[in-house]
Amino acid sequence: MEEASMPGNKLAAGDRDCIMYKEENARFILIQPTDENDQKELPEEIHAIRTSGIPFLLISVPVLDWGRELVPWEADAPFGNSKFGSDAGEFLELIRTSVIPKARQEAPGAGLVIGGYSLAGLFALWSSFQTDAFAGCAAASPSVWIDGWMEYARTHAPLAGAYSLSLGDREEKAKNPLLRTVGTCMKQQVEILENDIDKKCGNIRNVSFHMNSGNHFQDCGKRTGDAFAQAMRMALKIEDT
C-alpha cells in the first residue's frame, strides 16, 4: 500500500488543480469530483481500486461548490430552506474540455470511467446520461433521492457500458425524511438500469449493486474505490467481448 499512500502529483485543468495518481500502462482513466474529505480518503480509495489488478490513472477534480456544481437542476436540499443546483452542466463541460484532454496525454488510449461518492455519485450517474465518452460509471452512495432524478433516469438512455452502484445498509435509516427515501430510490435505480439492459436502451451492458455495512459517512474512500474497481472490471469484460 505504500505506493498508494502519497497521491500528490498535480494536473492543472482549466481553473482546477487536480490530484493525479498514475500507474504504468493505465487501461482506464478514472475521473472523480472531490471535496477535501474525499481527498483525505484517497490513499484508502486507491488501495481499494488496486485490488482490481487493472492499471489506472485517477484524476481527483476539486469541486468548488458541492451543492451547485454536482446537481443538474435546482432542487430542495435535505436541510433547511436551501436549494441545490444547477451548475452540473458547466462542471461536466470543464471535465470534457479540460480534464479529459489533459488526462489522455498521460494515458493515451485508456478508457474513461466517471465516479464519485454522495452528490458526486449522482453527478457521475447524470454525466453518464449526457455523453457516450464513459466506458463505466461508479456511483457509491449516490444522492438518487434528489427531486426529479428518478423520473429523469426512467426517461433517458444510459450511455456508459458498465454501472457499479453501492449503498450503506443504514443510509435509509437517516432521521431526515428526504434522505430516508434513498433505499427505495436505489432499488428503483438498479431496476431501471436492469430494464434498460433488457430493452437494449442506450449503451448499458452490465450493472452491479453492492450493499455496504454502515451509514452514509462510513468507509467513504473504500466504498468509492470498490465501486471504481468493479466498474473497471465490468468495462474491461465488455471491451474483451
NORFEN-V59207 format. One record per backbone hydrogen bond with DSSP energy under -0.5 kcal/mol. CO is the residue of the C=O (numbers start at 0). NH is the residue of the N-H. Records with the same first field share a line. If there is no record, write none. Layout:
BEGIN
CO->NH ; NH
END
This chain:
BEGIN
0->3
1->4
5->7
8->19
10->17
12->15
15->12 ; 17
17->10
18->59
19->8
20->57
22->25
26->110
27->29 ; 56
28->30 ; 112
29->31 ; 58
30->114
31->60
33->62
34->38
35->39
36->40
38->41
40->44
41->45
42->46
43->47
44->48
45->49
46->50
47->50
48->51
49->52
52->54
54->26 ; 27
55->22
56->29
57->20 ; 59
58->31 ; 60
59->18 ; 61
60->33
61->63
64->67 ; 68
65->69
66->84
67->70 ; 86
70->85 ; 87
74->83
78->81
81->76
83->74
86->90
87->91
88->92
89->93
90->94
91->95
92->96
93->97 ; 98
94->99
97->101
98->102
99->103
100->104
101->105
102->105 ; 106
106->109
110->28
111->134 ; 135
112->30
113->137
114->32
115->139
116->119
117->120 ; 121 ; 142
118->122
119->123
120->124
121->125
122->126
123->127
125->128
126->129 ; 130
127->158
134->160 ; 161
135->113
136->138 ; 163
137->115 ; 139
138->140 ; 165
139->117
141->143
142->145
145->148
147->151
148->152
149->153
150->154
151->154 ; 155
157->202 ; 203
160->204 ; 205
161->136
162->164 ; 207
163->138
164->209
165->140
166->211
167->170
169->172
170->173
175->179
177->180
178->181
179->182
180->184
181->185
182->186
183->187
184->188
185->189
186->190
187->191
188->192
189->193
190->194
191->195
192->196
193->197
194->198
195->199 ; 200
196->199
200->203
205->162
207->164
209->166 ; 211
211->168
213->169
214->217
218->222
219->223
220->224
221->225
222->226
223->227
224->228
225->229
226->230
227->231
228->232
229->233
230->234
231->235
232->236
233->237
234->238
235->239
236->240
237->240
END
